[in-house]
Amino acid sequence: MIEVSFPETEDQGTGGMAMEDTIKWETEMAAALDRARTENKNILLDFFNPG
Amino acid sequence: MDAVTYPDDSVVSFIDENMIPLRVKFGVKPLTDDFNVKWTPTLITLDAEGVEHHRTVGFFAPEELIPSMLLGIAKVFFDTDRFDDALMNLEKLLKGYPEGDSAPEAIYLRGVSLYKNTDDPKPLKEAYEKLRDKYPAGEWTRRAYPYRLL
């Protein structure tokens, strides 16, 4: 079962900092699928225009 | 999205904890064609087999992106007949973001998920009544309109 977690809203031992400060984007579908299966998560696929 | 939404701490944390983020430049083949993408930003929720369950087009503020992702996760469960898990995510959405743009669809989907779980049509009617009261002119209120007769 995929358990959804909400962001921390209080300092819970991270010194008040988010666990990650930027999104660590995958850039290849195969790598994203591998991680999705391993980590039991869904994929957020963002098609973007870098302008 | 890059200037406002993706740097937001709550968005970063939610994605880190719940999603595998995959970014593809619009136009890159074959993915742009495979997913029939015509405009950006297009955000798609895929399950771990690469199957699409939820799609949005256009900008999302941080307070709208998180509930949209919750809706996407709920749809993955709904589409795979895991209605308890769908309901858990819909409740989180409706509790955490009750005034958000994703809430009407979540109310609708919650009613359907409850019905699928129990075969009791009462949640469908309750979903319609809640939508009618909160969003009298809303799209999801119209979609639920037939349930008033249950």
N, CA and C atoms of all chains as a GROMACS GRO file, in nm:
protein
  603
    1MET      N    1   0.084  -0.119   0.000
    1MET     CA    2   0.000   0.000   0.000
    1MET      C    3   0.088   0.124   0.000
    2ILE      N    4   0.055   0.220  -0.082
    2ILE     CA    5   0.129   0.344  -0.086
    2ILE      C    6   0.075   0.437   0.022
    3GLU      N    7   0.160   0.474   0.112
    3GLU     CA    8   0.121   0.561   0.223
    3GLU      C    9   0.161   0.703   0.190
    4VAL      N   10   0.063   0.791   0.185
    4VAL     CA   11   0.091   0.930   0.152
    4VAL      C   12   0.129   1.006   0.278
    5SER      N   13   0.235   1.082   0.269
    5SER     CA   14   0.281   1.162   0.382
    5SER      C   15   0.269   1.309   0.347
    6PHE      N   16   0.234   1.387   0.446
    6PHE     CA   17   0.230   1.530   0.429
    6PHE      C   18   0.362   1.591   0.472
    7PRO      N   19   0.396   1.709   0.417
    7PRO     CA   20   0.519   1.774   0.460
    7PRO      C   21   0.515   1.806   0.609
    8GLU      N   22   0.632   1.808   0.666
    8GLU     CA   23   0.641   1.847   0.806
    8GLU      C   24   0.599   1.992   0.821
    9THR      N   25   0.520   2.018   0.924
    9THR     CA   26   0.479   2.155   0.949
    9THR      C   27   0.546   2.212   1.073
   10GLU      N   28   0.612   2.126   1.147
   10GLU     CA   29   0.686   2.170   1.264
   10GLU      C   30   0.824   2.109   1.258
   11ASP      N   31   0.914   2.166   1.337
   11ASP     CA   32   1.047   2.110   1.346
   11ASP      C   33   1.038   1.972   1.410
   12GLN      N   34   1.072   1.868   1.333
   12GLN     CA   35   1.067   1.732   1.385
   12GLN      C   36   1.206   1.672   1.378
   13GLY      N   37   1.303   1.748   1.422
   13GLY     CA   38   1.438   1.697   1.425
   13GLY      C   39   1.519   1.726   1.302
   14THR      N   40   1.465   1.808   1.216
   14THR     CA   41   1.539   1.845   1.096
   14THR      C   42   1.592   1.987   1.106
   15GLY      N   43   1.590   2.042   1.225
   15GLY     CA   44   1.641   2.177   1.244
   15GLY      C   45   1.555   2.282   1.177
   16GLY      N   46   1.428   2.245   1.150
   16GLY     CA   47   1.337   2.340   1.087
   16GLY      C   48   1.352   2.346   0.936
   17MET      N   49   1.443   2.266   0.882
   17MET     CA   50   1.464   2.266   0.737
   17MET      C   51   1.389   2.151   0.674
   18ALA      N   52   1.344   2.171   0.549
   18ALA     CA   53   1.286   2.060   0.475
   18ALA      C   54   1.393   1.955   0.453
   19MET      N   55   1.347   1.828   0.439
   19MET     CA   56   1.444   1.722   0.419
   19MET      C   57   1.519   1.741   0.287
   20GLU      N   58   1.450   1.789   0.186
   20GLU     CA   59   1.513   1.821   0.058
   20GLU      C   60   1.482   1.966   0.029
   21ASP      N   61   1.577   2.038  -0.030
   21ASP     CA   62   1.549   2.178  -0.058
   21ASP      C   63   1.518   2.204  -0.204
   22THR      N   64   1.538   2.103  -0.288
   22THR     CA   65   1.495   2.114  -0.427
   22THR      C   66   1.440   1.979  -0.471
   23ILE      N   67   1.360   1.983  -0.574
   23ILE     CA   68   1.306   1.858  -0.629
   23ILE      C   69   1.416   1.789  -0.709
   24LYS      N   70   1.435   1.663  -0.681
   24LYS     CA   71   1.538   1.584  -0.752
   24LYS      C   72   1.474   1.512  -0.870
   25TRP      N   73   1.468   1.582  -0.981
   25TRP     CA   74   1.396   1.530  -1.098
   25TRP      C   75   1.473   1.417  -1.165
   26GLU      N   76   1.401   1.312  -1.199
   26GLU     CA   77   1.454   1.216  -1.295
   26GLU      C   78   1.433   1.273  -1.434
   27THR      N   79   1.515   1.230  -1.528
   27THR     CA   80   1.501   1.281  -1.665
   27THR      C   81   1.477   1.168  -1.766
   28GLU      N   82   1.480   1.045  -1.719
   28GLU     CA   83   1.457   0.930  -1.808
   28GLU      C   84   1.342   0.846  -1.753
   29MET      N   85   1.251   0.809  -1.842
   29MET     CA   86   1.134   0.730  -1.801
   29MET      C   87   1.176   0.598  -1.736
   30ALA      N   88   1.273   0.531  -1.795
   30ALA     CA   89   1.312   0.400  -1.743
   30ALA      C   90   1.361   0.411  -1.599
   31ALA      N   91   1.438   0.514  -1.571
   31ALA     CA   92   1.489   0.533  -1.435
   31ALA      C   93   1.374   0.565  -1.339
   32ALA      N   94   1.279   0.646  -1.385
   32ALA     CA   95   1.165   0.681  -1.301
   32ALA      C   96   1.080   0.558  -1.271
   33LEU      N   97   1.059   0.474  -1.370
   33LEU     CA   98   0.980   0.352  -1.349
   33LEU      C   99   1.051   0.257  -1.253
   34ASP      N  100   1.181   0.247  -1.268
   34ASP     CA  101   1.256   0.162  -1.175
   34ASP      C  102   1.240   0.210  -1.032
   35ARG      N  103   1.254   0.340  -1.014
   35ARG     CA  104   1.239   0.395  -0.879
   35ARG      C  105   1.096   0.380  -0.828
   36ALA      N  106   0.999   0.400  -0.916
   36ALA     CA  107   0.859   0.389  -0.875
   36ALA      C  108   0.828   0.249  -0.824
   37ARG      N  109   0.882   0.149  -0.893
   37ARG     CA  110   0.859   0.011  -0.849
   37ARG      C  111   0.933  -0.018  -0.719
   38THR      N  112   1.056   0.028  -0.712
   38THR     CA  113   1.137   0.000  -0.592
   38THR      C  114   1.082   0.072  -0.469
   39GLU      N  115   1.042   0.198  -0.487
   39GLU     CA  116   0.999   0.279  -0.373
   39GLU      C  117   0.848   0.275  -0.352
   40ASN      N  118   0.777   0.200  -0.438
   40ASN     CA  119   0.632   0.186  -0.426
   40ASN      C  120   0.563   0.323  -0.427
   41LYS      N  121   0.599   0.402  -0.528
   41LYS     CA  122   0.540   0.535  -0.544
   41LYS      C  123   0.489   0.551  -0.686
   42ASN      N  124   0.408   0.652  -0.704
   42ASN     CA  125   0.365   0.691  -0.838
   42ASN      C  126   0.459   0.796  -0.895
   43ILE      N  127   0.444   0.821  -1.023
   43ILE     CA  128   0.533   0.916  -1.092
   43ILE      C  129   0.456   1.045  -1.122
   44LEU      N  130   0.521   1.157  -1.093
   44LEU     CA  131   0.471   1.286  -1.139
   44LEU      C  132   0.553   1.323  -1.264
   45LEU      N  133   0.489   1.315  -1.379
   45LEU     CA  134   0.555   1.343  -1.506
   45LEU      C  135   0.522   1.487  -1.547
   46ASP      N  136   0.624   1.568  -1.559
   46ASP     CA  137   0.607   1.710  -1.592
   46ASP      C  138   0.667   1.736  -1.730
   47PHE      N  139   0.581   1.765  -1.825
   47PHE     CA  140   0.628   1.814  -1.954
   47PHE      C  141   0.642   1.965  -1.943
   48PHE      N  142   0.761   2.015  -1.965
   48PHE     CA  143   0.785   2.157  -1.942
   48PHE      C  144   0.849   2.221  -2.065
   49ASN      N  145   0.836   2.351  -2.070
   49ASN     CA  146   0.901   2.431  -2.175
   49ASN      C  147   1.002   2.521  -2.108
   50PRO      N  148   1.129   2.496  -2.131
   50PRO     CA  149   1.230   2.575  -2.060
   50PRO      C  150   1.234   2.720  -2.104
   51GLY      N  151   1.154   2.754  -2.206
   51GLY     CA  152   1.148   2.893  -2.250
   51GLY      C  153   1.272   2.930  -2.326
   52MET      N  154   0.595   2.764  -1.289
   52MET     CA  155   0.611   2.656  -1.192
   52MET      C  156   0.750   2.661  -1.129
   53ASP      N  157   0.850   2.687  -1.212
   53ASP     CA  158   0.988   2.691  -1.160
   53ASP      C  159   1.011   2.809  -1.067
   54ALA      N  160   0.941   2.919  -1.092
   54ALA     CA  161   0.964   3.039  -1.012
   54ALA      C  162   0.892   3.035  -0.879
   55VAL      N  163   0.774   2.974  -0.875
   55VAL     CA  164   0.688   2.984  -0.757
   55VAL      C  165   0.662   2.849  -0.691
   56THR      N  166   0.617   2.754  -0.769
   56THR     CA  167   0.560   2.632  -0.712
   56THR      C  168   0.666   2.528  -0.675
   57TYR      N  169   0.754   2.498  -0.769
   57TYR     CA  170   0.850   2.391  -0.740
   57TYR      C  171   0.952   2.426  -0.631
   58PRO      N  172   0.988   2.553  -0.612
   58PRO     CA  173   1.077   2.583  -0.499
   58PRO      C  174   1.009   2.583  -0.363
   59ASP      N  175   0.877   2.577  -0.360
   59ASP     CA  176   0.804   2.585  -0.234
   59ASP      C  177   0.838   2.464  -0.145
   60ASP      N  178   0.870   2.492  -0.020
   60ASP     CA  179   0.914   2.386   0.071
   60ASP      C  180   0.812   2.274   0.084
   61SER      N  181   0.684   2.311   0.092
   61SER     CA  182   0.581   2.207   0.111
   61SER      C  183   0.570   2.120  -0.012
   62VAL      N  184   0.587   2.179  -0.130
   62VAL     CA  185   0.582   2.102  -0.255
   62VAL      C  186   0.704   2.010  -0.264
   63VAL      N  187   0.821   2.063  -0.232
   63VAL     CA  188   0.943   1.982  -0.236
   63VAL      C  189   0.928   1.862  -0.144
   64SER      N  190   0.880   1.886  -0.023
   64SER     CA  191   0.866   1.778   0.074
   64SER      C  192   0.762   1.676   0.031
   65PHE      N  193   0.649   1.724  -0.019
   65PHE     CA  194   0.543   1.630  -0.061
   65PHE      C  195   0.592   1.540  -0.173
   66ILE      N  196   0.657   1.600  -0.271
   66ILE     CA  197   0.707   1.520  -0.384
   66ILE      C  198   0.815   1.424  -0.336
   67ASP      N  199   0.904   1.472  -0.252
   67ASP     CA  200   1.012   1.386  -0.203
   67ASP      C  201   0.957   1.264  -0.130
   68GLU      N  202   0.849   1.284  -0.058
   68GLU     CA  203   0.797   1.176   0.026
   68GLU      C  204   0.698   1.086  -0.047
   69ASN      N  205   0.636   1.138  -0.155
   69ASN     CA  206   0.524   1.064  -0.212
   69ASN      C  207   0.533   1.031  -0.360
   70MET      N  208   0.617   1.098  -0.435
   70MET     CA  209   0.617   1.082  -0.580
   70MET      C  210   0.759   1.060  -0.631
   71ILE      N  211   0.768   1.002  -0.750
   71ILE     CA  212   0.893   1.002  -0.824
   71ILE      C  213   0.879   1.112  -0.930
   72PRO      N  214   0.954   1.220  -0.917
   72PRO     CA  215   0.939   1.331  -1.013
   72PRO      C  216   1.020   1.305  -1.140
   73LEU      N  217   0.954   1.320  -1.253
   73LEU     CA  218   1.017   1.297  -1.383
   73LEU      C  219   0.989   1.418  -1.471
   74ARG      N  220   1.094   1.478  -1.522
   74ARG     CA  221   1.078   1.599  -1.600
   74ARG      C  222   1.124   1.573  -1.743
   75VAL      N  223   1.038   1.607  -1.840
   75VAL     CA  224   1.069   1.586  -1.981
   75VAL      C  225   1.043   1.716  -2.055
   76LYS      N  226   1.140   1.758  -2.132
   76LYS     CA  227   1.124   1.880  -2.210
   76LYS      C  228   1.019   1.858  -2.318
   77PHE      N  229   0.927   1.954  -2.329
   77PHE     CA  230   0.822   1.944  -2.430
   77PHE      C  231   0.886   1.933  -2.569
   78GLY      N  232   0.838   1.837  -2.645
   78GLY     CA  233   0.891   1.816  -2.779
   78GLY      C  234   0.982   1.696  -2.790
   79VAL      N  235   1.037   1.653  -2.675
   79VAL     CA  236   1.126   1.536  -2.678
   79VAL      C  237   1.045   1.412  -2.717
   80LYS      N  238   1.096   1.342  -2.815
   80LYS     CA  239   1.028   1.222  -2.862
   80LYS      C  240   1.097   1.097  -2.806
   81PRO      N  241   1.024   0.990  -2.784
   81PRO     CA  242   0.883   0.971  -2.823
   81PRO      C  243   0.782   1.012  -2.716
   82LEU      N  244   0.829   1.057  -2.597
   82LEU     CA  245   0.735   1.075  -2.486
   82LEU      C  246   0.629   1.182  -2.515
   83THR      N  247   0.669   1.292  -2.579
   83THR     CA  248   0.571   1.397  -2.607
   83THR      C  249   0.458   1.342  -2.694
   84ASP      N  250   0.495   1.260  -2.792
   84ASP     CA  251   0.393   1.200  -2.877
   84ASP      C  252   0.320   1.086  -2.806
   85ASP      N  253   0.395   1.008  -2.732
   85ASP     CA  254   0.332   0.895  -2.661
   85ASP      C  255   0.219   0.942  -2.570
   86PHE      N  256   0.242   1.057  -2.505
   86PHE     CA  257   0.142   1.109  -2.412
   86PHE      C  258   0.055   1.218  -2.476
   87ASN      N  259   0.073   1.239  -2.605
   87ASN     CA  260  -0.010   1.335  -2.680
   87ASN      C  261  -0.014   1.471  -2.612
   88VAL      N  262   0.103   1.521  -2.576
   88VAL     CA  263   0.112   1.649  -2.506
   88VAL      C  264   0.120   1.762  -2.608
   89LYS      N  265   0.037   1.865  -2.588
   89LYS     CA  266   0.030   1.975  -2.683
   89LYS      C  267   0.063   2.110  -2.620
   90TRP      N  268   0.074   2.113  -2.490
   90TRP     CA  269   0.094   2.244  -2.422
   90TRP      C  270   0.165   2.219  -2.290
   91THR      N  271   0.227   2.324  -2.240
   91THR     CA  272   0.296   2.311  -2.112
   91THR      C  273   0.248   2.420  -2.015
   92PRO      N  274   0.260   2.396  -1.885
   92PRO     CA  275   0.298   2.268  -1.826
   92PRO      C  276   0.186   2.165  -1.832
   93THR      N  277   0.220   2.045  -1.869
   93THR     CA  278   0.129   1.931  -1.857
   93THR      C  279   0.186   1.838  -1.751
   94LEU      N  280   0.105   1.811  -1.650
   94LEU     CA  281   0.145   1.724  -1.538
   94LEU      C  282   0.060   1.597  -1.541
   95ILE      N  283   0.126   1.483  -1.539
   95ILE     CA  284   0.057   1.355  -1.549
   95ILE      C  285   0.099   1.265  -1.434
   96THR      N  286   0.000   1.204  -1.369
   96THR     CA  287   0.030   1.104  -1.266
   96THR      C  288   0.028   0.967  -1.331
   97LEU      N  289   0.141   0.897  -1.318
   97LEU     CA  290   0.155   0.761  -1.371
   97LEU      C  291   0.172   0.665  -1.255
   98ASP      N  292   0.120   0.544  -1.273
   98ASP     CA  293   0.152   0.441  -1.173
   98ASP      C  294   0.289   0.382  -1.203
   99ALA      N  295   0.329   0.285  -1.124
   99ALA     CA  296   0.464   0.231  -1.135
   99ALA      C  297   0.484   0.148  -1.261
  100GLU      N  298   0.376   0.125  -1.336
  100GLU     CA  299   0.388   0.057  -1.465
  100GLU      C  300   0.383   0.155  -1.581
  101GLY      N  301   0.374   0.283  -1.548
  101GLY     CA  302   0.373   0.386  -1.652
  101GLY      C  303   0.235   0.417  -1.707
  102VAL      N  304   0.131   0.370  -1.641
  102VAL     CA  305  -0.006   0.393  -1.687
  102VAL      C  306  -0.056   0.527  -1.633
  103GLU      N  307  -0.116   0.607  -1.720
  103GLU     CA  308  -0.166   0.740  -1.682
  103GLU      C  309  -0.299   0.729  -1.607
  104HIS      N  310  -0.311   0.812  -1.500
  104HIS     CA  311  -0.435   0.814  -1.421
  104HIS      C  312  -0.490   0.954  -1.399
  105HIS      N  313  -0.407   1.056  -1.418
  105HIS     CA  314  -0.452   1.192  -1.386
  105HIS      C  315  -0.367   1.289  -1.468
  106ARG      N  316  -0.433   1.391  -1.525
  106ARG     CA  317  -0.360   1.487  -1.609
  106ARG      C  318  -0.415   1.627  -1.585
  107THR      N  319  -0.324   1.723  -1.579
  107THR     CA  320  -0.363   1.863  -1.572
  107THR      C  321  -0.278   1.943  -1.672
  108VAL      N  322  -0.335   2.053  -1.717
  108VAL     CA  323  -0.263   2.145  -1.805
  108VAL      C  324  -0.273   2.283  -1.744
  109GLY      N  325  -0.160   2.352  -1.738
  109GLY     CA  326  -0.160   2.489  -1.687
  109GLY      C  327  -0.094   2.500  -1.551
  110PHE      N  328  -0.076   2.625  -1.510
  110PHE     CA  329  -0.003   2.658  -1.387
  110PHE      C  330  -0.082   2.616  -1.264
  111PHE      N  331  -0.009   2.569  -1.163
  111PHE     CA  332  -0.066   2.540  -1.031
  111PHE      C  333   0.016   2.612  -0.926
  112ALA      N  334  -0.051   2.685  -0.838
  112ALA     CA  335   0.016   2.739  -0.720
  112ALA      C  336   0.045   2.624  -0.624
  113PRO      N  337   0.138   2.645  -0.530
  113PRO     CA  338   0.170   2.536  -0.438
  113PRO      C  339   0.049   2.478  -0.367
  114GLU      N  340  -0.041   2.566  -0.322
  114GLU     CA  341  -0.156   2.517  -0.246
  114GLU      C  342  -0.258   2.445  -0.332
  115GLU      N  343  -0.240   2.448  -0.463
  115GLU     CA  344  -0.326   2.370  -0.553
  115GLU      C  345  -0.255   2.247  -0.608
  116LEU      N  346  -0.123   2.254  -0.618
  116LEU     CA  347  -0.051   2.139  -0.674
  116LEU      C  348  -0.056   2.018  -0.581
  117ILE      N  349  -0.040   2.041  -0.451
  117ILE     CA  350  -0.040   1.927  -0.358
  117ILE      C  351  -0.174   1.854  -0.361
  118PRO      N  352  -0.288   1.923  -0.349
  118PRO     CA  353  -0.413   1.848  -0.360
  118PRO      C  354  -0.434   1.784  -0.496
  119SER      N  355  -0.383   1.845  -0.602
  119SER     CA  356  -0.394   1.781  -0.733
  119SER      C  357  -0.314   1.650  -0.736
  120MET      N  358  -0.197   1.650  -0.672
  120MET     CA  359  -0.120   1.526  -0.666
  120MET      C  360  -0.192   1.422  -0.580
  121LEU      N  361  -0.253   1.466  -0.470
  121LEU     CA  362  -0.331   1.372  -0.389
  121LEU      C  363  -0.446   1.312  -0.470
  122LEU      N  364  -0.509   1.396  -0.551
  122LEU     CA  365  -0.617   1.346  -0.637
  122LEU      C  366  -0.562   1.243  -0.736
  123GLY      N  367  -0.445   1.272  -0.790
  123GLY     CA  368  -0.383   1.177  -0.882
  123GLY      C  369  -0.354   1.044  -0.816
  124ILE      N  370  -0.300   1.049  -0.695
  124ILE     CA  371  -0.273   0.925  -0.621
  124ILE      C  372  -0.403   0.850  -0.594
  125ALA      N  373  -0.507   0.925  -0.554
  125ALA     CA  374  -0.637   0.860  -0.528
  125ALA      C  375  -0.689   0.794  -0.655
  126LYS      N  376  -0.670   0.857  -0.770
  126LYS     CA  377  -0.719   0.800  -0.895
  126LYS      C  378  -0.645   0.672  -0.932
  127VAL      N  379  -0.516   0.666  -0.900
  127VAL     CA  380  -0.442   0.541  -0.924
  127VAL      C  381  -0.511   0.428  -0.848
  128PHE      N  382  -0.542   0.452  -0.721
  128PHE     CA  383  -0.608   0.349  -0.640
  128PHE      C  384  -0.749   0.320  -0.693
  129PHE      N  385  -0.822   0.425  -0.725
  129PHE     CA  386  -0.959   0.407  -0.774
  129PHE      C  387  -0.960   0.323  -0.901
  130ASP      N  388  -0.870   0.356  -0.992
  130ASP     CA  389  -0.866   0.286  -1.121
  130ASP      C  390  -0.824   0.140  -1.108
  131THR      N  391  -0.763   0.106  -0.994
  131THR     CA  392  -0.718  -0.032  -0.973
  131THR      C  393  -0.801  -0.100  -0.863
  132ASP      N  394  -0.922  -0.045  -0.842
  132ASP     CA  395  -1.019  -0.107  -0.750
  132ASP      C  396  -0.972  -0.114  -0.606
  133ARG      N  397  -0.882  -0.023  -0.569
  133ARG     CA  398  -0.836  -0.018  -0.429
  133ARG      C  399  -0.904   0.101  -0.362
  134PHE      N  400  -1.032   0.080  -0.334
  134PHE     CA  401  -1.116   0.193  -0.294
  134PHE      C  402  -1.084   0.243  -0.153
  135ASP      N  403  -1.043   0.155  -0.064
  135ASP     CA  404  -1.005   0.202   0.070
  135ASP      C  405  -0.887   0.299   0.062
  136ASP      N  406  -0.788   0.264  -0.020
  136ASP     CA  407  -0.672   0.352  -0.035
  136ASP      C  408  -0.708   0.481  -0.108
  137ALA      N  409  -0.798   0.470  -0.206
  137ALA     CA  410  -0.846   0.591  -0.272
  137ALA      C  411  -0.914   0.682  -0.171
  138LEU      N  412  -0.997   0.624  -0.087
  138LEU     CA  413  -1.070   0.703   0.012
  138LEU      C  414  -0.976   0.770   0.111
  139MET      N  415  -0.871   0.700   0.151
  139MET     CA  416  -0.776   0.757   0.246
  139MET      C  417  -0.714   0.885   0.188
  140ASN      N  418  -0.677   0.880   0.062
  140ASN     CA  419  -0.615   0.996  -0.001
  140ASN      C  420  -0.716   1.107  -0.028
  141LEU      N  421  -0.837   1.070  -0.062
  141LEU     CA  422  -0.940   1.172  -0.083
  141LEU      C  423  -0.974   1.243   0.047
  142GLU      N  424  -0.977   1.167   0.157
  142GLU     CA  425  -1.003   1.231   0.286
  142GLU      C  426  -0.890   1.327   0.323
  143LYS      N  427  -0.768   1.287   0.294
  143LYS     CA  428  -0.655   1.378   0.322
  143LYS      C  429  -0.667   1.505   0.241
  144LEU      N  430  -0.705   1.489   0.116
  144LEU     CA  431  -0.723   1.606   0.030
  144LEU      C  432  -0.831   1.698   0.086
  145LEU      N  433  -0.945   1.638   0.119
  145LEU     CA  434  -1.059   1.720   0.162
  145LEU      C  435  -1.038   1.780   0.300
  146LYS      N  436  -0.960   1.712   0.382
  146LYS     CA  437  -0.930   1.766   0.514
  146LYS      C  438  -0.825   1.878   0.505
  147GLY      N  439  -0.723   1.855   0.423
  147GLY     CA  440  -0.614   1.951   0.417
  147GLY      C  441  -0.638   2.068   0.324
  148TYR      N  442  -0.720   2.046   0.223
  148TYR     CA  443  -0.740   2.150   0.120
  148TYR      C  444  -0.888   2.159   0.082
  149PRO      N  445  -0.975   2.184   0.180
  149PRO     CA  446  -1.120   2.177   0.153
  149PRO      C  447  -1.170   2.284   0.057
  150GLU      N  448  -1.095   2.393   0.044
  150GLU     CA  449  -1.140   2.500  -0.045
  150GLU      C  450  -1.065   2.499  -0.178
  151GLY      N  451  -0.982   2.400  -0.200
  151GLY     CA  452  -0.902   2.396  -0.321
  151GLY      C  453  -0.982   2.357  -0.445
  152ASP      N  454  -0.920   2.380  -0.558
  152ASP     CA  455  -0.987   2.350  -0.685
  152ASP      C  456  -1.008   2.201  -0.707
  153SER      N  457  -0.931   2.118  -0.639
  153SER     CA  458  -0.946   1.973  -0.655
  153SER      C  459  -1.058   1.915  -0.569
  154ALA      N  460  -1.109   1.996  -0.476
  154ALA     CA  461  -1.205   1.943  -0.379
  154ALA      C  462  -1.334   1.893  -0.443
  155PRO      N  463  -1.394   1.964  -0.539
  155PRO     CA  464  -1.521   1.913  -0.594
  155PRO      C  465  -1.507   1.774  -0.657
  156GLU      N  466  -1.402   1.753  -0.734
  156GLU     CA  467  -1.382   1.620  -0.794
  156GLU      C  468  -1.357   1.516  -0.686
  157ALA      N  469  -1.286   1.557  -0.580
  157ALA     CA  470  -1.260   1.465  -0.470
  157ALA      C  471  -1.390   1.426  -0.399
  158ILE      N  472  -1.480   1.520  -0.382
  158ILE     CA  473  -1.609   1.488  -0.319
  158ILE      C  474  -1.686   1.387  -0.406
  159TYR      N  475  -1.685   1.411  -0.535
  159TYR     CA  476  -1.752   1.321  -0.628
  159TYR      C  477  -1.690   1.180  -0.620
  160LEU      N  478  -1.557   1.177  -0.629
  160LEU     CA  479  -1.488   1.048  -0.631
  160LEU      C  480  -1.500   0.975  -0.498
  161ARG      N  481  -1.507   1.052  -0.388
  161ARG     CA  482  -1.528   0.989  -0.259
  161ARG      C  483  -1.665   0.920  -0.254
  162GLY      N  484  -1.766   0.988  -0.305
  162GLY     CA  485  -1.900   0.926  -0.309
  162GLY      C  486  -1.901   0.799  -0.391
  163VAL      N  487  -1.835   0.803  -0.506
  163VAL     CA  488  -1.831   0.684  -0.592
  163VAL      C  489  -1.751   0.572  -0.526
  164SER      N  490  -1.640   0.607  -0.463
  164SER     CA  491  -1.557   0.505  -0.397
  164SER      C  492  -1.632   0.439  -0.282
  165LEU      N  493  -1.705   0.519  -0.206
  165LEU     CA  494  -1.784   0.462  -0.096
  165LEU      C  495  -1.891   0.369  -0.151
  166TYR      N  496  -1.954   0.410  -0.259
  166TYR     CA  497  -2.055   0.324  -0.322
  166TYR      C  498  -1.991   0.193  -0.371
  167LYS      N  499  -1.876   0.204  -0.435
  167LYS     CA  500  -1.810   0.084  -0.486
  167LYS      C  501  -1.771  -0.010  -0.373
  168ASN      N  502  -1.741   0.047  -0.260
  168ASN     CA  503  -1.698  -0.033  -0.145
  168ASN      C  504  -1.815  -0.102  -0.076
  169THR      N  505  -1.934  -0.044  -0.087
  169THR     CA  506  -2.045  -0.092  -0.004
  169THR      C  507  -2.169  -0.134  -0.082
  170ASP      N  508  -2.178  -0.093  -0.209
  170ASP     CA  509  -2.298  -0.113  -0.289
  170ASP      C  510  -2.417  -0.034  -0.234
  171ASP      N  511  -2.389   0.055  -0.142
  171ASP     CA  512  -2.494   0.140  -0.086
  171ASP      C  513  -2.494   0.271  -0.164
  172PRO      N  514  -2.605   0.305  -0.230
  172PRO     CA  515  -2.606   0.427  -0.311
  172PRO      C  516  -2.614   0.557  -0.231
  173LYS      N  517  -2.634   0.545  -0.101
  173LYS     CA  518  -2.649   0.666  -0.019
  173LYS      C  519  -2.531   0.763  -0.034
  174PRO      N  520  -2.406   0.715  -0.035
  174PRO     CA  521  -2.294   0.811  -0.050
  174PRO      C  522  -2.297   0.889  -0.181
  175LEU      N  523  -2.357   0.831  -0.284
  175LEU     CA  524  -2.367   0.905  -0.410
  175LEU      C  525  -2.461   1.024  -0.394
  176LYS      N  526  -2.573   1.000  -0.330
  176LYS     CA  527  -2.667   1.110  -0.307
  176LYS      C  528  -2.607   1.215  -0.214
  177GLU      N  529  -2.535   1.168  -0.113
  177GLU     CA  530  -2.471   1.262  -0.020
  177GLU      C  531  -2.364   1.345  -0.091
  178ALA      N  532  -2.294   1.282  -0.184
  178ALA     CA  533  -2.194   1.357  -0.260
  178ALA      C  534  -2.263   1.465  -0.342
  179TYR      N  535  -2.372   1.431  -0.407
  179TYR     CA  536  -2.445   1.532  -0.484
  179TYR      C  537  -2.492   1.645  -0.394
  180GLU      N  538  -2.547   1.612  -0.280
  180GLU     CA  539  -2.600   1.716  -0.192
  180GLU      C  540  -2.489   1.807  -0.140
  181LYS      N  541  -2.375   1.748  -0.110
  181LYS     CA  542  -2.262   1.831  -0.064
  181LYS      C  543  -2.214   1.922  -0.177
  182LEU      N  544  -2.204   1.866  -0.296
  182LEU     CA  545  -2.161   1.946  -0.410
  182LEU      C  546  -2.262   2.057  -0.440
  183ARG      N  547  -2.389   2.023  -0.437
  183ARG     CA  548  -2.495   2.121  -0.464
  183ARG      C  549  -2.489   2.235  -0.364
  184ASP      N  550  -2.466   2.202  -0.237
  184ASP     CA  551  -2.465   2.306  -0.134
  184ASP      C  552  -2.341   2.394  -0.144
  185LYS      N  553  -2.226   2.335  -0.178
  185LYS     CA  554  -2.102   2.410  -0.175
  185LYS      C  555  -2.066   2.470  -0.310
  186TYR      N  556  -2.105   2.400  -0.417
  186TYR     CA  557  -2.070   2.446  -0.553
  186TYR      C  558  -2.195   2.437  -0.641
  187PRO      N  559  -2.294   2.523  -0.617
  187PRO     CA  560  -2.422   2.506  -0.687
  187PRO      C  561  -2.411   2.510  -0.839
  188ALA      N  562  -2.314   2.582  -0.891
  188ALA     CA  563  -2.299   2.591  -1.037
  188ALA      C  564  -2.179   2.512  -1.087
  189GLY      N  565  -2.127   2.423  -1.005
  189GLY     CA  566  -2.003   2.357  -1.039
  189GLY      C  567  -2.018   2.242  -1.138
  190GLU      N  568  -1.909   2.216  -1.207
  190GLU     CA  569  -1.906   2.106  -1.305
  190GLU      C  570  -1.937   1.972  -1.239
  191TRP      N  571  -1.878   1.946  -1.123
  191TRP     CA  572  -1.896   1.816  -1.058
  191TRP      C  573  -2.034   1.804  -0.995
  192THR      N  574  -2.095   1.918  -0.963
  192THR     CA  575  -2.234   1.916  -0.918
  192THR      C  576  -2.324   1.868  -1.031
  193ARG      N  577  -2.297   1.918  -1.151
  193ARG     CA  578  -2.378   1.876  -1.266
  193ARG      C  579  -2.355   1.728  -1.297
  194ARG      N  580  -2.230   1.684  -1.284
  194ARG     CA  581  -2.203   1.543  -1.312
  194ARG      C  582  -2.273   1.450  -1.212
  195ALA      N  583  -2.290   1.501  -1.089
  195ALA     CA  584  -2.355   1.419  -0.986
  195ALA      C  585  -2.507   1.437  -0.985
  196TYR      N  586  -2.558   1.519  -1.071
  196TYR     CA  587  -2.701   1.556  -1.068
  196TYR      C  588  -2.795   1.434  -1.066
  197PRO      N  589  -2.768   1.332  -1.145
  197PRO     CA  590  -2.861   1.216  -1.142
  197PRO      C  591  -2.871   1.149  -1.006
  198TYR      N  592  -2.770   1.166  -0.922
  198TYR     CA  593  -2.770   1.096  -0.793
  198TYR      C  594  -2.870   1.157  -0.695
  199ARG      N  595  -2.927   1.272  -0.730
  199ARG     CA  596  -3.028   1.331  -0.642
  199ARG      C  597  -3.150   1.241  -0.629
  200LEU      N  598  -3.170   1.156  -0.726
  200LEU     CA  599  -3.290   1.073  -0.729
  200LEU      C  600  -3.274   0.942  -0.650
  201LEU      N  601  -3.153   0.916  -0.602
  201LEU     CA  602  -3.127   0.788  -0.534
  201LEU      C  603  -3.189   0.787  -0.396
   0.00000   0.00000   0.00000
